[in-house]
Amino acid sequence: MPLSTPSSDRQLIHHRRIDCKGYQREDGLWDIEGHLVDVKTYDIDNFDRGTVRAGEPVHDMWLRITLDEDFLIHEAEAVTDASPYSVCPAITENFRKLKGVQIKPGWRKAVNKLFGGTSGCTHLVELLNPLATAAFQSMYLIKAREIHSSHPDKKPFLLDTCHAFARNSPVVKRQWPEYYKVEDE
């Protein structure tokens, strides 16, 4: 179901698209790729690019992380195809510093430490959180099956991670009845 009809007429000004894809590789690693594109509905006079026409990307950026099933990053590559300033693509090499970082609790703090302020690109940094989520989404079912087959009595990883997986939810009651718990009234 889409959002409700807006209560006022409006005009589209800005459109950001973020697209993430997860690939299982033959060598046992995973490639997670993200693509961010920003466009405006009006022309922009730009010192470095001249006129950026309506519908032409102001930002067009890519980021790929290669990681293992423990979410440890083995490689990272960033590319800037379009940006408002000619100096922007120079920062993409910095994103190789993701090598050796693990996606786990504290991920955002680690990202901010590596790429905060002038050490990164705001837009590529923004792309890292959807990439982390895409990594989890790409690997989860495969990892869950492996864990369940080798440790059938192990507590489900998703238990208590969101509303749907709360111990008192109908989803937990159906999928993992042994972990279901009615809230005290």
NUTORNU-545553 format. One record per residue: residue in one letter; z, x, y of N, C-alpha, C, O in turn. Coordinates in steps of 0.05 Angstrom, whole numbers, padded with zeros to 5 digits, always signed. Atoms other than C-alpha are relative to their C-alpha. Example, Ala and Ser with C-alpha at 12.3 -4.5 7.8 and 13.67 -1.06 7.14 Angstrom:
BEGIN
A+00000+00018-00024+00156+00246-00090+00000+00018+00024+00013+00039+00024/S-00001-00016-00024+00143+00273-00021+00014-00015+00022+00018-00005+00044/
! end
This chain:
BEGIN
M+00000+00017-00023+00000+00000+00000+00000+00018+00025+00017+00035+00027/P+00001-00016-00024-00019+00030+00067+00022-00008+00020+00037-00027+00015/L-00019+00007-00021+00024+00031+00129-00007-00026+00013-00029-00036+00010/S+00004+00025-00014+00032-00032+00169-00020+00004+00023-00025+00027+00031/T+00019-00002-00022-00019-00048+00223+00016+00008+00026+00036-00004+00032/P-00014-00008-00025+00001-00012+00288+00002-00023+00020-00015-00041+00020/S-00005+00021-00019+00030-00056+00342-00016+00002+00026-00013-00014+00044/S+00015-00004-00025-00017-00028+00395-00027+00013-00007-00029+00028-00027/D+00025-00014+00003-00089-00006+00401+00005+00030+00004+00023+00037+00019/R-00004-00029-00003-00096+00069+00395-00026+00015-00005-00046+00003-00014/Q+00023-00017+00003-00146+00126+00395+00007+00026-00015+00027+00039-00008/L-00005-00025+00015-00149+00183+00344-00005+00024+00018-00026+00025+00031/I+00002-00024-00016-00138+00250+00379-00001+00025-00018-00016+00043-00012/H-00003-00024+00016-00119+00299+00324+00000-00008-00030+00012-00028-00037/H+00000+00005+00029-00131+00303+00248+00006+00026-00014-00009+00046-00011/R-00006-00023+00017-00097+00353+00203-00003-00008-00029+00008-00028-00038/R+00003+00004+00029-00117+00358+00130+00013+00024-00014+00008+00047-00006/I-00011-00022+00017-00077+00398+00079-00008-00008-00028-00002-00030-00038/D+00009+00005+00027-00107+00403+00010+00010+00023-00017+00006+00046-00011/C-00012-00020+00018-00071+00439-00047-00010-00005-00028-00012-00028-00037/K+00010+00002+00028-00097+00453-00117+00014+00021-00017+00019+00043-00008/G-00012-00018+00019-00064+00485-00178-00018+00005-00023-00029-00013-00035/Y+00018-00008+00022-00102+00524-00230+00016+00016-00021+00030+00034-00013/Q-00012-00016+00021-00077+00549-00297-00021+00021-00008-00044+00014-00014/R+00019-00022+00006-00109+00616-00311+00001+00008-00029+00020+00003-00043/E+00001-00009+00028-00131+00645-00377+00020+00022-00006+00028+00026-00030/D-00019-00022+00004-00084+00705-00367+00029-00009+00000+00047+00008-00001/G-00027+00010+00000-00022+00660-00366+00012-00004+00028+00034-00015+00030/L-00009+00004-00027-00014+00661-00291-00011-00026+00012-00028-00039-00001/W+00009+00025-00014-00025+00604-00241-00010+00008+00027+00003+00023+00041/D+00009-00002-00027-00066+00602-00178+00005-00026+00014-00003-00047+00004/I-00005+00023-00016-00043+00554-00125-00013+00005+00027-00007+00024+00040/E+00016-00004-00024-00091+00546-00067+00005-00023+00020+00007-00047+00013/G-00004+00020-00021-00080+00511-00001-00021+00005+00022-00030+00027+00027/H+00020+00000-00022-00129+00494+00055+00010-00018+00022+00015-00041+00017/L-00009+00015-00023-00109+00471+00124-00022-00001+00021-00034+00020+00028/V+00021+00003-00020-00159+00443+00174+00011-00019+00022+00021-00041+00016/D-00007+00017-00023-00143+00416+00244-00026-00004+00016-00041+00015+00022/V+00023+00006-00017-00197+00380+00284+00010-00019+00023+00029-00034+00019/K-00005+00017-00023-00196+00345+00352-00023-00019+00003-00045-00014-00008/T+00021+00020-00005-00236+00284+00373-00014+00005+00027-00029-00012+00036/Y+00011-00006-00027-00255+00317+00439-00007+00030+00001+00005+00046-00014/D+00007-00028-00004-00286+00383+00461+00023+00015+00013+00037+00004+00030/I-00021-00017-00012-00239+00440+00478-00014+00025+00011-00029+00039-00004/D+00009-00026-00011-00258+00497+00525+00019+00021-00009+00044+00019-00004/N-00017-00021+00011-00233+00560+00492-00010+00027+00009-00034+00033+00007/F+00007-00026-00010-00232+00630+00521-00014+00017-00021-00034+00030-00015/D+00010-00017+00021-00245+00665+00455-00024-00011-00015-00041+00004-00025/R+00021+00012+00016-00293+00615+00422-00020-00015+00016-00040-00025+00005/G+00018+00017-00016-00327+00581+00480+00009-00029-00003+00033-00034-00003/T-00007+00028+00004-00329+00506+00470+00003-00006-00030-00015-00001-00046/V-00005+00010+00027-00298+00480+00406-00007-00030+00001+00008-00045+00014/R+00010+00028-00002-00336+00415+00396+00018-00019-00016+00031-00011-00035/A-00015+00021+00014-00303+00350+00375-00009+00000-00030-00033+00000-00036/G+00006+00000+00028-00298+00349+00299-00003+00027-00013-00003+00030-00037/E+00001-00027+00009-00305+00424+00293+00028+00011-00004+00045+00006+00013/P-00027-00009+00005-00244+00458+00262+00011+00019+00023-00002+00038+00030/V-00015-00018-00018-00195+00488+00312+00014+00021-00018+00014+00044-00012/H-00012-00017+00021-00158+00516+00251-00014-00007-00026-00018-00030-00033/D+00011+00002+00027-00190+00528+00183+00011+00024-00015+00000+00046-00013/M-00015-00022+00012-00143+00569+00140+00005-00005-00030+00008-00028-00038/W-00003+00001+00029-00135+00584+00066+00023+00018-00008+00029+00039+00005/L-00021-00017+00012-00077+00612+00025+00000-00004-00030+00001-00027-00039/R-00003+00002+00030-00074+00628-00049+00023+00018-00008+00026+00041+00001/I-00021-00016+00013-00013+00650-00087-00005-00001-00030-00012-00021-00041/T+00002-00002+00029-00016+00674-00159+00028+00005-00010+00041+00025-00002/L-00028-00003+00009+00049+00665-00196+00002-00005-00030-00017-00015-00043/D-00005+00004+00028+00079+00664-00265+00017-00025-00004+00023-00039+00016/E-00014+00025+00005+00117+00608-00299+00029+00000+00009+00043-00020+00009/D-00026-00002-00012+00182+00633-00268-00002-00002+00030+00017+00002+00045/F+00006+00004-00028+00150+00620-00200+00002+00026+00016+00007+00026+00041/L+00001-00026-00013+00148+00694-00184-00028+00006+00009-00047+00005-00007/I+00026-00004-00012+00090+00710-00138-00010+00029-00007+00004+00048-00001/H+00012-00026+00008+00044+00766-00165-00020+00009+00021-00023+00033+00025/E+00020-00006-00021-00009+00763-00110-00001-00022+00020+00006-00045+00014/A+00004+00021-00021-00022+00727-00045-00023+00009+00018-00027+00033+00024/E+00023-00005-00018-00084+00722-00002-00002-00022+00020-00001-00046+00013/A+00004+00020-00022-00094+00687+00065-00027+00007+00014-00034+00030+00016/V+00026-00003-00015-00160+00676+00102+00001-00020+00023+00009-00043+00020/T+00003+00017-00023-00171+00648+00171-00030-00001+00007-00041+00019+00017/D+00028+00004-00006-00241+00620+00180-00004-00009+00029-00025-00004+00041/A+00001+00010-00028-00227+00586+00247+00028+00000+00011+00047-00008-00002/S-00025+00000-00015-00172+00595+00298-00006-00001+00029-00029+00005+00037/P+00005+00002-00028-00164+00586+00372-00002+00028+00014-00014+00030+00036/Y+00000-00027-00012-00156+00661+00385-00012+00020-00019-00008+00019-00043/S+00013-00020+00016-00196+00720+00360+00019+00018-00015+00012+00031-00035/V-00020-00018+00013-00132+00758+00342+00013-00013-00024+00025+00001-00041/C-00014+00014+00022-00108+00705+00293-00006+00010-00028+00013+00014-00043/P+00005-00009+00028-00144+00729+00230+00014+00027-00007+00017+00033-00030/A-00012-00026+00006-00110+00798+00237+00027-00003-00015+00035+00016-00028/I-00027+00004+00012-00043+00769+00213-00002-00007-00030+00018-00006-00044/T+00002+00009+00028-00071+00745+00146+00009+00021-00020+00020+00013-00041/E-00008-00021+00019-00058+00812+00112+00031+00000-00004+00040+00008-00026/N-00029+00001+00003+00017+00803+00125+00009-00018-00023+00030-00014-00034/F-00008+00019+00021+00018+00746+00075-00001+00012-00028+00009-00001-00047/R-00002-00014+00025+00009+00796+00019+00029+00007-00006+00036+00013-00029/K-00028-00006+00003+00084+00808+00030+00014-00021-00018+00037-00018-00026/L-00011+00020+00018+00095+00745-00013+00002+00011-00028+00017+00001-00044/K-00002-00012+00027+00084+00790-00074+00029+00008-00006+00041+00022+00010/G-00027-00006+00008+00150+00794-00110+00021-00021+00009+00044-00019+00000/V-00018+00022-00008+00180+00732-00077-00001-00022-00021-00022-00027-00032/Q-00001+00022+00020+00203+00676-00123+00005-00027+00014+00021-00029+00033/I-00004+00027-00010+00197+00602-00107+00024-00011-00014+00023-00016-00038/K-00025+00009+00011+00268+00579-00118+00018-00009+00024+00009-00007+00047/P-00017+00007-00023+00327+00554-00076+00002+00024+00019+00006+00047+00010/G+00001-00021-00020+00325+00594-00012-00028+00008+00008-00032+00027+00024/W+00028-00006-00005+00249+00595-00011-00007-00001+00030-00019+00018+00041/R+00006+00003-00028+00244+00570+00061+00013+00023+00017+00001+00033+00035/K-00013-00021-00014+00294+00621+00085-00014+00027-00004-00018+00042+00014/A+00015-00024+00006+00256+00677+00050-00027+00001+00016-00035+00022+00026/V+00026+00002-00015+00190+00653+00082+00005+00005+00029-00010+00021+00042/N-00006-00004-00029+00222+00650+00151+00007+00029+00006+00001+00039+00027/K-00007-00028-00004+00250+00720+00143-00025+00018+00000-00027+00036+00016/L+00024-00016+00001+00182+00748+00124-00020-00005+00022-00032+00013+00033/F+00022+00008-00018+00138+00709+00172+00009-00014+00025-00008-00026+00039/G-00010+00013-00024+00182+00683+00228-00010+00014+00025-00016+00038+00025/G+00008-00012-00026+00163+00694+00300-00028+00012-00001-00047-00001-00010/T+00026-00013-00002+00107+00743+00311-00009+00014-00026-00030+00026-00026/S+00007-00012+00026+00106+00766+00238-00018-00017-00017-00026-00009-00039/G+00016+00018+00016+00065+00707+00215-00018-00017+00018-00021-00013+00042/C+00016+00021-00013+00020+00649+00233+00013-00026-00006+00018-00033-00029/T-00014+00026+00003+00053+00582+00245-00014-00017-00021-00001-00030-00037/H+00015+00019+00017-00002+00545+00208+00000+00009-00029+00002-00007-00047/L-00001-00010+00027-00004+00590+00147+00029-00003-00011+00032-00009-00035/V-00028+00003+00009+00073+00588+00143+00004-00030-00007+00017-00036-00027/E-00003+00029+00006+00069+00511+00146-00013-00007-00026-00005-00026-00040/L+00014+00005+00025+00021+00514+00087+00016+00009-00024+00011-00001-00047/L-00015-00011+00023+00071+00551+00043+00018-00021-00013+00021-00020-00038/N-00017+00020+00013+00117+00491+00031-00017-00019-00017-00009-00024-00040/P+00017+00016+00019+00061+00446+00005-00010+00016-00024-00013+00005-00045/L+00008-00017+00023+00038+00505-00038+00022+00002-00020+00017+00000-00044/A-00023-00002+00019+00108+00512-00068+00002-00027-00016+00007-00026-00040/T-00001+00026+00013+00108+00437-00083-00023-00003-00020-00019-00013-00042/A+00023+00001+00018+00038+00442-00113+00004+00018-00025-00004+00011-00047/A-00006-00018+00023+00061+00500-00157+00018-00015-00020+00013-00015-00044/F-00018+00015+00017+00118+00458-00184-00015-00023-00014-00012-00027-00038/Q+00015+00023+00011+00073+00397-00194-00021+00009-00021-00025-00004-00041/S+00020-00010+00018+00020+00440-00229+00013+00008-00027+00002+00003-00048/M-00013-00011+00024+00069+00471-00279+00020-00018-00013+00026-00013-00037/Y-00023+00015+00010+00122+00419-00288-00003-00012-00028+00013-00006-00046/L+00002+00014+00026+00096+00378-00347-00003+00020-00023+00008+00016-00044/I+00003-00021+00021+00075+00440-00386+00026+00013-00006+00034+00017-00029/K-00026-00013+00004+00142+00474-00374+00020-00019-00012+00036-00011-00030/A-00019+00020+00011+00181+00410-00389-00004-00004-00030+00015-00005-00045/R+00005+00003+00029+00147+00402-00456+00010+00024-00016+00022+00021-00037/E-00009-00024+00014+00161+00474-00475+00031+00001-00001+00042+00007-00023/I-00029+00000+00000+00234+00469-00454+00011-00021-00019+00030-00016-00035/H-00010+00021+00017+00244+00403-00490-00005+00006-00029+00013+00000-00046/S+00006-00006+00028+00211+00427-00554+00019+00022-00010+00026+00022-00034/S-00017-00022+00009+00254+00491-00556+00030-00006+00004+00047+00005-00010/H-00028+00007-00006+00318+00460-00527+00002-00030+00005+00006-00039+00028/P+00001+00029-00004+00317+00384-00540+00025-00011+00013+00024-00033+00024/D-00025+00011-00011+00390+00376-00518+00006+00010+00028+00026+00003+00040/K-00005-00011-00026+00382+00413-00452-00003-00022+00021-00021-00040+00019/K+00000+00019-00022+00396+00372-00388-00028+00001+00013-00038+00022+00019/P+00026+00001-00013+00330+00349-00357+00001+00013+00028+00020+00008+00043/F+00001-00015-00025+00311+00394-00298-00001-00019+00024+00011-00012+00045/L+00003+00018-00023+00294+00334-00253+00025-00017+00005+00026-00031+00026/L-00023+00017-00003+00361+00299-00263+00014+00006+00026+00021+00028+00033/D-00014-00001-00025+00394+00284-00196-00015+00016+00022-00003+00026+00041/T+00015-00014-00021+00337+00316-00155-00011-00019+00021-00021-00009+00042/C+00010+00020-00020+00315+00252-00120+00010-00028-00008+00024-00031-00028/H-00009+00028+00005+00327+00177-00117-00008-00010-00027+00008-00022-00042/A+00009+00011+00026+00285+00161-00178+00014+00013-00024+00017+00001-00045/F-00013-00014+00022+00321+00213-00220+00030+00002+00002+00043+00018-00011/A-00029+00002-00002+00392+00195-00199+00011-00009-00027-00003-00025-00041/R-00012+00008+00026+00438+00187-00259+00003-00030-00004+00004-00039-00027/N-00003+00029+00003+00445+00113-00244-00026-00016+00004-00025-00040+00008/S+00025+00013-00005+00371+00098-00236-00012-00012-00026-00005-00002-00048/P+00013+00011+00024+00330+00055-00284-00019+00020-00013-00024+00018-00037/V+00018-00020+00011+00283+00114-00293+00016+00018-00019+00007+00023-00042/V-00017-00016+00017+00339+00157-00321+00010-00016-00024+00010-00006-00047/K-00009+00017+00022+00365+00099-00363-00022-00002-00021-00016-00002-00045/R+00023+00002+00019+00295+00093-00394-00007+00026-00013-00011+00028-00037/Q+00010-00025+00010+00276+00166-00401+00021+00017-00013+00016+00030-00034/W-00022-00017+00011+00343+00200-00414+00026-00016-00001+00044-00011+00014/P-00023+00018+00001+00393+00146-00433+00027+00014-00003+00047+00005+00006/E-00025-00015+00004+00444+00198-00454+00011+00012+00026+00035+00019+00026/Y-00009-00010-00026+00448+00221-00382+00005-00022+00021+00014-00017+00043/Y-00003+00023-00018+00450+00152-00351+00030-00005+00005+00046-00005-00014/K-00027+00006-00007+00514+00136-00314+00001-00021+00022-00012-00018+00043/V-00003+00020-00020+00532+00073-00277+00020+00009+00021+00041+00020+00014/E-00018-00007-00022+00563+00085-00209+00026-00016-00002+00025-00040-00009/D-00026+00015-00001+00637+00067-00203-00001-00019+00024-00011-00012+00045/E+00000+00020-00022+00645+00004-00161+00027-00001+00013+00030-00016+00032/
! end
